[in-house]
């Protein structure tokens, strides 16, 4: 019966390209071509020149025919190297009597299959854009099974099979990298879980009640509101809630609501569609969408603009978002942990924060005490920061505390809380001499925290601008000169960074490149 080669090519090509899983595509194709070519197995191989072997990429069979997923050695022949034999192979090679082919017999011997000669092979060379990428082999039981017309039919399918093989190799590489990434992820999450149990300094003392609440609420799906002054460690507890929860294997996406410009916050949180606004060249997933299956930590939620509060309430109610410029809802499976240093109840009563959103957030509030209320944790915190900062600063030997230092640290009120203590330890580590920590006296000389808040050293009552300037300089000194970011002066003062910069310009306080050296902020202008 005469075969319509165009119809054969079309039907075979449709099956080869009809499935992203190369083995399913090969099996579908083999079932079709076996009605025209007596094939019972189909195998794809790629040549590995460093090892002189053919490595299997995929293999399928029908009728219960056995096939082998094993490396096939490519042996030299005379002066021909395996690589040259591979490169110079014919486009289609028929091996109908393997017992009479010396190279096939030696290869079978090397594979431990000596004497197994009752089969026929049709080997198709695969090339893409002039570069040889592998072989496709048809196998059938018995000798003299394949004819020249079979070889011509298979020659028609060289390019579709080459494309399928290239895609299969890329897919295998993606899977390999994905497995590596997943393995790294598992390792890092294990490390984080171990750290989560030991890195919350004070969990057995000043934070005992807080940690009891964290362990109580972590296994649930309820939203959590962390309340506390700036620098008390709200982010650390958000990490703990996530790691103690059933969502621990999902993402933890952190959002500093006060650090994102108001014009960008919708796009950052909810994502946008291509063309939603000028510069939106492609679709972008927002933070909520990226957190699917995990937890979103909304730090400083009291800074959210009103229109974003409305959209966040929608997320609470319907568990779905809409991208900017999109019309279709996108379901999200997330848990929300929020934090603030502001009095949201007062803001809600004053109309500055949505009351219905406040009720949604306030299901399980956790108040984190300031450091001045848990001074028993200061020694453990100091030693913890000394260890971590020694690693960060690449110190070979950890400095020691001078006599009386711990008592002075415990006698201070720590308005900047744990972050202020961390900054002071880091500054002392940088300035340490002869292995001994050099601590500033934990008292802001000339600043708003020392003595009478409104009085100068000579008893003169300070003008408000001068008092504000001293207060800002004191915060800058605590923040090591940083205006924004975690632990920055803006966060310590409870201001938006742009608001603080405007006040600094008005008061003549330099920042950026014009700023004085760290430690010089709280000196008087005359001393500088």
N, C-alpha and C positions, 0 to 999 in steps of 0.2 A: 504494500500500500504506500502510495506516494505521500510524503509529509509536506504540508504547507509550512515552509521555513519561517515565513513572517508570523503566522499564527503561533508556531512553536516558540519563537522568540518572545512574542508579546505575552503569552500565557506564562512562560517560565520567568520572564523579567518581573511581571506583576507579583508573582509569588516570592521571588527573591527580595523585592523591595517592599513587600506588604507587611512586614513585621519588624519592629525595632529589635526584637530578640533574634539574633542571627541564627541560632539553632532551630527555632520554630520556623523561620523563613526557609532554612535549608531543608527541613523535613517536609514542609509543604511543597517545595520545589521538587524534591526527590520523588514524592508520591506522584507528581505529574509526569516527570520525564521518564519514569520507569516503564510507562506505557509505550515509549519510543526507543528507550535505551535500556538494556538489561542490567541496571544498577541496583544494588541492594544496600550499599553504604556510601556515604559522602563525607569527606573529611577536608578541613582547611588547615594548612600549615604555613608557618612563617619561618624563614631561614635565620638562624642566629649565628653569624659568622665567627664570633668570638669562641663559640663552642663547637662549630661545625655540626650542628644538629638542626633538624626540622622540628619546631615546637608546635604542638596542636593548638589551634585557636578554637575550633568547634568541630563536632562530629555527630552524625545521626545515622540511623539505619532503619530498615523496614524488614518485615517478614522474620523477625527474630535473629537477623544476621548479626554475628559478633563483630564489634569494631573496637579498636584499641586507642585509648588516649595516652599515648606514650611518645617520648622523644625518639626520633628516627635519626640515626647517625648518617652523615653524608661523608663517604669514604673517598680518599684520593684514588685516582686511577692513572698510573704511569706518572707523567710529569704534570698532569692536571691536578690542581688543588681542589678541595671541596668547594671553595668560593667560585673558582672559574667553571667548574662543572655545573654549579647552580646557575651562574649567569648565562652560560652557553646552552642550556637545555632547550630543546625544541618547544615550540608553542604548545603542541599537543603530543603526548607520548603514549603509545600503546604498548602494554606488556601483557601479552596473552599466554606466554609460556614461561613463567618465572624460573622454572627449574633449568632453563637453557640460558638464562641471563646471569653472567658471573657476578655483576655488581649487586643484583637483587639477592643472590644467594649469600654473598658476603654480608650484606646488610642484615638479612634475616638471622645469620649466624651471630652477628654482633648484638642483635636484639634478643637472642635466646629462643628464636623460632625456627631453628634449622630443620629442614625437611618438610615444612609447611608450604607446599607449592600449588595447592589446588585452588587457585584463584586467578582472576584477571584484573588488571589495573588500567584505568584511563586517567592520565595526569595532565591537568590543564595549567599552563603557566599564567599567572595573574599579574597584570601590569596596570599602572595608573599614571597618566601623564608621562609616559616613557620610562617610568621607574618600576622595576620588578618588586612586588611586595609579598608574594607568596605563591602557593600551589593549591589547587583544588583537585582532589583525587576521588574518582569513582571506583568502587570495588564490587566485583560480582563473584559468586562461587563458581568454580569450574574454570577450565582453560578455554582459550579461543572464544571468549564471550563478546569482545568488542570489535566492531568493524570500522573501516575508514569513514563510512558515512556517519557513524556515531561521533567520531572525532570532529567531523565538520559541523555537526549540530552543536556540539559543546563549544566549538570555537566561536560561535555566535554569542555565547554567554560570557565571554571573558570579561568584558567591561562591567556588566551588572554584578558579577561575582567579585570583581576587584573592588568596586564601590562598597559592596556589603562587607568585605573583609576589612577595608580601611575603617569603616564605621564601627565594626566589631572591636578592632584594636583600640580605637579612641574610647569606646564605651568601657572596655576593660581597664584602660588607664584611669578613666574617671572613677570607676568603681574602686580601683586600688587606692587612689588618692582620698576618696571618700572614706574608705575603711581606715586609712592612716589617720585622717582627721577625726573620725569617730573614736579611734583608739586614744589619740592625744586628748580628746575631749573627756573621755572616761577617766584618764589618768589625772587631768587637771581638776575634774570635779571631785575625784577621790581626795586629792590634795586639799581642795577647798573645804570639803566636809571635815577632814581632819583638823584643818586650821580653825574652822568655825567652832569646834568644840573647845579649843584651847586659847584662841586669840581674843576672846571676849574677856579682857582683864577685869576682874571685879565680879565675875558671875557668882562667886561663892561668898561675896561680902556685900559691897554697896549696891550691886545690881542683882542681888539674889531674888528679890520680889519681881523685878522686871523680867528676869530669865524664866521665872515660873510662869508668868503671863505669856511669854514668847512660846514656851513649850506647850502651853495650853491651847493657844490659837493656831500655831503653825500647821497642824495636820488638817485644819478645816479650810473651807473656801471663802470664809468671811473676809471682807476688807479690814485692814488694820490701819489705825492712825497713830503715828509716833509723835509724841509731843515733847518738846524740850528746847532749852536754849541752844543757841548756835554753839557747835563744838562738843556736844555731849556724847556723840557717837551714834546718831540715828541711822546712818548708813550701815554701820557694823551690825546693828540689830536687824535691819532689813535683810542683810545677807543671811543672818541666822534664821530668820523666819522662812526664807526661801529654801535654805539647805535642810531645815528640819521638816519641810513639807513634802507631800507626794509629788510636787512639781519640780523636785530637785534636779531631775534630768533634763528639764526644759530650760529655756533661756531666762536670765534675769536681766531685764533692760532697765537701766537707770536714766532718769530724766531730771535735770536740774531746771525746774520751771522758771526760776528767776534769771537764768543765764541765757535763755533763747530769746532773741529779739521778737517783739510782738508781731512783726510782719511775717515771720517765718514759723511761728509756733504751730499753726494749723498744719502746715506741710510736714513739719518734723514729727508731730504726734500721729497724724492720720494719713500721711502720704499724699501723693498727688498723681493725677493722670497726665499722660503726655499732652502737651499743649494747654494745660490748665492755666498757665500764666507765662509771661515772657521769661524765657530761660528754661522752661520745663521741657527739655528735649526728649525725655523718656519717662516711663512710669517709675515712680519711686514708692517703695513700701515705707510706711511710717513706723514709729517706735511700737505702737500697739500691735500692728500686724507682725512685726518681727518678734514680739513677745508671745505669739500664739503657742499655747501649751505650757507657758511658764508664768512669770511674775513681772509686773511693771512696778518700779519704785519711783513714785512722783515726789521728789524732794522739793521742799518749799512750795507746796501746793497753794499756799495763800497768795502767791504772786501770779497765779493764772488770770489772764484777762477774762472779762465777763463772757465774751462769745465762746471762749474755749471751755468755760465752766458748763455752758449749755450742752456742748457736744460731749463732754465727759459724762454728764448726767445721762445722756443717751446711751453711752457705753455701759453704764451701770444697769440701766433698765432693760436694754435689749441685747446686750452682748454682741454688738455689731458696730462697725464704723462705716463712714463714707469718705473716700479719698477726695481731696480738693479737686474740683472739676469733674467728679464722677457722679453717676446717678444710681449705681447699683450698690446695695449694702454688702459689706464684707464681714462675715461672721468671725469673731475672735474669741478664743478660749483663754482668758487671762484672769489672773488674780491681781488686785490692786493693793499695794502697800503705799501709804502716803505719809509725809512727814512735814512738820512746820514748827517754826519757833514763835509764830504769831498766835494770838487768841482768836481762833476762827469763830467761836461762839459770839464774841463781841463784834467781830467784823460782820457776821451774818445779821446781828441785831441792828447794826448801823447801815445795812444794805450794801456793804462793800464785798460781800461774799454770798453766793446763793444759799438760801436757807435749806432748800431741798437737797442740795449737794452736801451741805454740812451734815444733815441727818443721815444721808447714805454713808458718809465717811466715818461718822462717830459711833458706829456699831460696837467697835472694840478699841477704845483709846488706850494707849500705853504711855504713861508719863515717865520720862527718863530723868532722874534727878541730876541736878548740876553737880559739878565736882566738889563744890564747897559743902554739899550735903553728904558726901561720901569720901571724906578725906582719908579713911582707912585704906582706900584703893590707891592712894598716891604712891607709896613705895613700890607696889607691883607694877604700876604704870610706868614709873621712872625706869625701872630695870628692863621692862619690855621695850621701851623706846631706846634705851641705851644699846640693847642687843640689835634691834632693827636698824638703827641709824649707823651702828658700827659696820653692818653689812653694806648699807647704801654708800657710806663714805669710804668703803674699802680699807678700814682700819684693821691692822693685824692684831693689835691688842686693844681690848676694851678699857677705856679710862675708868678710874675709880672715883667715887664720891668723896669730897673732902669732909672732915668732921663737922657736924652741925648742919650740913646742907639739907638733909632730909627734914629736919625740924623746921628750918626756915621755909622750905617748900610747903610743908603741911600747915604753916601758920598763915599762909596767903589765901585770899578769897577766890582767886582764879575766875575772874569775870569772863575770860575766853574759854573756860572749861578745859576738856581734855586736849583740844587742839592747841590752846595756848601753852599747856604743859609740854606737848610734843615739840612745839616751836622753840620753847626755852631749852629743852634738852638738846635739840639739834644745834642751836646756837652755841650751847656750852660745849658740845662735842667738837664743833669746828674750832673753837677758841681754846680747847684743852691744851695744857702745857705739861710736859714731863709725866704724862699718863694720869693727870689729875684734872677733873672737870672744873672749868672756870664758870661758875654760875653768876649771873647778874643777881643782885638782891631783888627778890620777887616783889618789887614795889616800884611803881611808875613815878619816878621823881619828877615833880613839876606837872604831873598829869592829873586827869580828873579823878583817878582812883586813889590818890594820895591825899591824906589830911582833909581839910575842908574843901569841898568840891568847888566853891566859887571864890576862894581866896588865893592871893599870890603869896610868895614867901615872906614879903614884908607886911602882910596883913591887909594889903589893898584889895578891894573887891574887883574881880576881873570883869572886863566887858564881855558880852556874850560871844562875839566873834572870836575873841582871843581864847575863851574857854573852849569853843568848838574846835578851833585850830589845834589846841593842845590835845583834845580828845582824839581827833583824827590822827595826829602825829603818833600818839600812843598806840592806836590801833595799827598803824603802819609798821611801827616797831615790832609789835607782836607778830604781825604777818610777814616779817622779814622783807618789807618793802612792796609786797604784792598787793595790788588793788582788787583784782577780781580772782575768780577761781575758788576752789575749796581752801578754806583757811585764810582767804584774802581779807583785806581790811573792810571791803564792802560787806562781806558775810558777817564779820565780827560786829559791825555797826548796824546790821539789819537794813542795809540800803542797797538799791540797785547800783551796780558799778558805774553806770553813766551818771546817776544822781550824785554819787560821791565825787566823781571827777569834776562835775560842774561846781560843787561846793569847794573843792580844792583849788580850782582856778580862781574862784571869787575870793578865797582867803589867802591866795598867794602861796599855796603849798605845792612845790614841784612834784612831778611824777614822771615815770618813764625814764628816758635817758638823763633828764635834768635832776633826777632824784638824788639826795645825798646818800652816802654809804649806809649800809644796814647798821642800826644801833645809834645813828645820829639823829633820828627823828624826834626823840623826846628831849634833846638838848634845846636850850633857849636860843633864839636867833642871835642874841649877843655872844653866846658861847661859840656858835658856829662862825 
